[in-house]
Amino acid sequence: MMFPVATFDSITLARAQALLIAWGHRMGPLERGNSAALHCHALFVHGEPVALATSSSLIREHVGGGLDFLTRANTIELSRLCAREPWACRVALRLWREAVFPGTGYDVAISYQDAGLHTGNTYRFDGWKRVAFSSSGTDSRTGRRGRRKWIWAWTRDQSIWNEQPRRAA
């Protein structure tokens, strides 16, 4: 019997953490306290993992950058997107958006993208909208300095970005 050439399956948080470390994700494993991963999925090709996507509840009660209307009640964060091979990130993102996100019960998905490290093309080419800029302070747990980041968002109804009042970021 032949197994599928590719699958996108749930994996444990422990396995996701190991892959994030093995593949050298710049943010490293998820160390988020109470908002650890709710969902972890990996793209497998010929039975080997080539990419992963994790989603988590928001760390803060709402999203920054003037997006206070995005709260823990209506928004989930795509907290890690990582691949062993560059082409696989885009595939994992699309599969997460189409196959996982609709089942989460949230209206909006957001992802933070380091403004100095990435162009944002992975999100842009997948139909996400760059909705705000945020700069976080120093992490009180680790002492690590915060990052300057773009906030990308996905929702089936992208017109909400034209309707929501936002203060300057």
Secondary structure by P-SEA (a helix, b strand, c coil): ccccccccccccaaaaaaaaaaacccccccccccccccbbbbbbcccccccbbbbbcccccccccccccccccccccccccccccccaaaaaaaaaaccccccccccbbbbbcccccccaaaaaaacccccbbbbbcccccccbbbbbbbbbbcccccccccccccccc
